Amino acid sequence: MIAMNVRLIALLVAALVLVCPLGSRNNANASEPQTGGKLILSAPLTHSDWVLKDNVPGLDDGLAGVRHMLDMCQAAGWSRIYWRCLDAGRSLYPSRLMDPMGPPHGDNYFDPKPEEVGKVGAQKNEVVLRKMRDRFHYGTIDSLAEAVRYGHAIGLEIHAWFSINEDDHAWGWPSRYTVAHPEHRWKRRDGSYYRSQLSFAHPQVRSYKLAIIREVLDNYPVDGIFIDWIRTGDVRDPQVDANGVADYGYEDILVDGFRAKFGIDPHSVPNNDPRWVRHRAEPHTEFMRSVRKLAESRNPKLPVAVMVQHPWSYRGDNPKYADNLQGLLLDVETWAREGLMDAAVPAGYYAPNSGGTPELACEHLQKLTGGKM
């Protein structure tokens, strides 16, 4: 919910998405590069951002707003919609696993304690808080159901967008899970824990995250799965070291596993040691294997797409990402090789003066996936 105008603009910039059919699901070991990637006009939509705006008079903040958003996308010529199911640590649909998105509880980004005023820009903002109280009804309306129903009626594909790597947004909207299990959060090299980020190294976390996807597939006839890896709850905390390498992944379960495999304490090797980086990335790959298996159990043709980073990107206060593998611990090359995804979407964030463009970001993903993009 931070810097909503900036976030919406960034999403709109990412609306033109090069969707890349990898072709590896049916032939995971194919050595020939796949060609013929096609440009699909697609729009990532966040209903909980839209309802906080005042520029569409006469529309309610519920289902009429859903229909209006989709009408605008259809009129613009877009054919595929990534409809956001999660925001911060909350759901944007009635969920058994998560609390519905709503006003924050207690101390939060828009009502910080005196000593936290100014932290990552936090300020008292009663206007935003009042809008959240008045306009967030995700526990009683089902915006996802209406998006699927109406979207299909007007000829749009509706893909379920999961910001799977997020369990808060700054602070104030934590997930039930991260509140109940702080011991499952990311741990830095210096031993300190993150505010909310959950580590996929814990099997329980992977099971919880997969259950969220399963819940949506059980209840909504969506046209695809869109896994967003770039959004993280501690969005304004630097999550990388000076070289752009993830400073987390030092949870005991990972440290012990690395020591057992290599006979080395990872604290004694550089943070960017290739063995240590790949060891930390493996839980995310294991999760993607589970997502693929779940998708195929429902429909062998149900597409799985991912949003990942690129060398010109940034996120929050992170100065840079070395690459997906080192910066976010995402082994995209292995995902492509094993056929765990059907499409890769480069994040629509470009650091100032980086020289990055959507074309360069797409070319980067083409190379990363071995020309299968």
HUDA-V512253 format. One record per residue. N is the residue number from 0. SS is DSSP state (A for helix, B for strand, O for the rest). PHI is phi as a letter, one per 20 degrees, with the letter a starting at -180 (none if undefined). OMEGA is omega in whole degrees, -180 to 180 (none if undefined). Layout:
N_SS_PHI_OMEGA, N_SS_PHI_OMEGA
This chain:
0_O_none_-178, 1_O_e_175, 2_O_l_-172, 3_A_g_-180, 4_A_f_179, 5_A_f_-177, 6_A_f_180, 7_A_f_178, 8_A_f_-180, 9_A_f_179, 10_A_f_-180, 11_A_f_176, 12_A_g_-178, 13_O_e_-173, 14_O_f_175, 15_B_e_-172, 16_B_d_173, 17_B_e_-180, 18_B_e_-171, 19_O_d_175, 20_O_f_-173, 21_O_f_176, 22_O_m_-173, 23_O_e_-179, 24_O_f_-178, 25_O_e_-179, 26_O_b_-171, 27_O_f_-177, 28_O_d_-179, 29_O_g_-179, 30_O_e_-178, 31_O_f_177, 32_O_f_177, 33_O_e_178, 34_O_c_177, 35_O_n_174, 36_O_g_-176, 37_B_c_179, 38_B_e_178, 39_B_d_178, 40_B_f_-175, 41_B_c_-176, 42_B_c_171, 43_B_e_-174, 44_B_d_177, 45_O_d_-177, 46_A_f_-177, 47_A_f_171, 48_A_e_-175, 49_A_f_-174, 50_O_f_178, 51_O_e_-179, 52_O_e_-175, 53_O_d_-172, 54_O_e_178, 55_O_c_-178, 56_O_f_175, 57_O_n_178, 58_O_d_178, 59_O_f_-178, 60_O_e_-178, 61_O_d_-170, 62_A_f_176, 63_A_f_177, 64_A_f_177, 65_A_g_-178, 66_A_f_179, 67_A_f_180, 68_A_g_-178, 69_A_f_176, 70_A_g_-180, 71_A_f_179, 72_A_f_179, 73_A_f_-180, 74_A_f_180, 75_O_e_178, 76_O_n_179, 77_O_f_-177, 78_O_d_-178, 79_B_c_-180, 80_B_d_169, 81_B_e_-175, 82_B_e_-174, 83_B_f_-178, 84_O_d_-175, 85_B_c_174, 86_B_b_-173, 87_O_l_178, 88_O_d_-174, 89_B_c_179, 90_B_d_176, 91_O_d_174, 92_O_b_178, 93_O_f_-174, 94_O_c_172, 95_O_e_-171, 96_O_e_-173, 97_O_c_172, 98_O_f_178, 99_B_f_175, 100_O_g_-179, 101_O_a_178, 102_O_f_178, 103_O_f_178, 104_O_d_176, 105_O_m_179, 106_O_g_-177, 107_B_b_-175, 108_O_g_-178, 109_O_e_175, 110_B_b_-173, 111_O_f_171, 112_O_f_-178, 113_A_g_-178, 114_A_f_-179, 115_A_d_177, 116_O_f_-179, 117_O_n_178, 118_A_f_-174, 119_A_l_176, 120_A_n_-177, 121_O_f_179, 122_O_b_173, 123_O_f_-179, 124_O_b_-177, 125_A_f_179, 126_A_f_179, 127_A_f_180, 128_A_f_179, 129_A_f_178, 130_A_f_179, 131_A_f_179, 132_A_f_-174, 133_A_e_-167, 134_A_d_179, 135_O_e_-179, 136_O_c_-172, 137_O_f_174, 138_O_e_-176, 139_O_c_174, 140_O_d_-179, 141_O_d_-178, 142_A_f_179, 143_A_f_179, 144_A_f_180, 145_A_f_178, 146_A_f_179, 147_A_f_-178, 148_A_f_-175, 149_A_f_178, 150_A_g_178, 151_A_f_-179, 152_A_f_-179, 153_O_d_171, 154_O_n_179, 155_O_d_168, 156_B_e_177, 157_B_d_178, 158_B_d_-179, 159_B_f_-178, 160_B_e_-180, 161_B_d_171, 162_O_e_-165, 163_O_f_-174, 164_O_d_-173, 165_O_c_177, 166_O_c_171, 167_O_a_174, 168_O_b_-165, 169_O_m_172, 170_O_b_180, 171_O_p_-178, 172_O_c_-176, 173_O_f_175, 174_O_f_175, 175_A_g_-174, 176_A_f_-177, 177_A_f_176, 178_A_f_-177, 179_A_f_-174, 180_O_c_177, 181_A_f_180, 182_A_f_180, 183_A_e_-179, 184_B_e_174, 185_B_g_177, 186_B_c_-179, 187_O_f_178, 188_O_f_-179, 189_O_e_177, 190_O_n_180, 191_O_e_-179, 192_B_d_174, 193_B_f_-178, 194_B_f_-173, 195_B_b_-171, 196_B_g_179, 197_B_e_-178, 198_O_e_178, 199_O_f_176, 200_O_f_179, 201_O_e_180, 202_A_g_-180, 203_A_f_178, 204_A_f_179, 205_A_f_179, 206_A_f_179, 207_A_f_-179, 208_A_f_179, 209_A_f_179, 210_A_f_177, 211_A_f_179, 212_A_f_179, 213_A_f_180, 214_A_g_179, 215_A_f_-180, 216_A_f_179, 217_A_f_-169, 218_A_d_-175, 219_O_c_179, 220_O_e_-178, 221_O_f_-176, 222_O_e_180, 223_B_r_179, 224_B_d_-180, 225_B_c_-177, 226_B_e_-179, 227_B_e_-179, 228_O_e_-169, 229_O_e_-178, 230_O_e_180, 231_O_c_-175, 232_O_f_178, 233_O_e_-166, 234_O_f_-177, 235_O_e_176, 236_O_e_174, 237_O_g_-178, 238_O_d_180, 239_B_c_176, 240_O_e_-176, 241_O_f_179, 242_O_e_180, 243_O_n_-179, 244_O_d_-178, 245_B_g_180, 246_O_e_-179, 247_O_d_-176, 248_O_n_180, 249_O_e_175, 250_O_f_-175, 251_A_g_-177, 252_A_f_178, 253_A_f_179, 254_A_f_-179, 255_A_f_180, 256_A_f_179, 257_A_f_180, 258_A_f_180, 259_A_f_-177, 260_A_f_-173, 261_A_d_-178, 262_O_m_-176, 263_O_c_171, 264_O_f_-177, 265_A_f_176, 266_A_f_-178, 267_A_e_178, 268_O_d_179, 269_O_g_-180, 270_O_g_-179, 271_O_e_175, 272_O_g_-175, 273_A_g_179, 274_A_f_-178, 275_A_f_178, 276_A_f_-178, 277_A_f_177, 278_A_f_179, 279_A_f_-179, 280_A_e_-173, 281_A_g_179, 282_A_g_178, 283_A_f_177, 284_A_f_178, 285_A_f_177, 286_A_f_179, 287_A_f_175, 288_A_f_179, 289_A_f_178, 290_A_f_179, 291_A_g_-180, 292_A_f_179, 293_A_f_-179, 294_A_f_-178, 295_A_f_178, 296_A_f_179, 297_A_e_-179, 298_O_a_-178, 299_O_g_-179, 300_O_d_-180, 301_O_f_-175, 302_B_f_175, 303_B_d_177, 304_B_d_178, 305_B_c_169, 306_B_d_-177, 307_B_c_-176, 308_O_e_176, 309_O_b_-172, 310_O_f_-177, 311_O_d_-173, 312_O_e_172, 313_O_b_175, 314_B_b_-180, 315_O_m_-178, 316_O_e_178, 317_B_f_-177, 318_O_f_179, 319_O_a_170, 320_O_d_178, 321_O_g_173, 322_O_a_-179, 323_A_f_-176, 324_A_f_-176, 325_A_e_-174, 326_A_e_-179, 327_A_d_-180, 328_O_l_179, 329_O_d_-178, 330_O_e_-175, 331_A_f_178, 332_A_f_178, 333_A_f_178, 334_A_g_179, 335_A_f_-177, 336_A_f_-178, 337_O_e_179, 338_O_m_-177, 339_O_e_-180, 340_O_b_178, 341_O_d_-178, 342_B_b_176, 343_B_c_-178, 344_B_d_176, 345_B_f_-179, 346_O_g_-178, 347_O_e_179, 348_O_d_-179, 349_O_c_-179, 350_O_f_179, 351_O_g_177, 352_O_m_179, 353_O_e_-176, 354_O_n_-179, 355_O_f_176, 356_O_c_175, 357_A_g_180, 358_A_f_179, 359_A_f_180, 360_A_f_178, 361_A_f_177, 362_A_f_179, 363_A_f_-180, 364_A_f_176, 365_A_g_180, 366_A_f_-177, 367_A_f_-178, 368_O_e_176, 369_O_m_179, 370_O_m_-179, 371_O_e_-176, 372_O_f_none
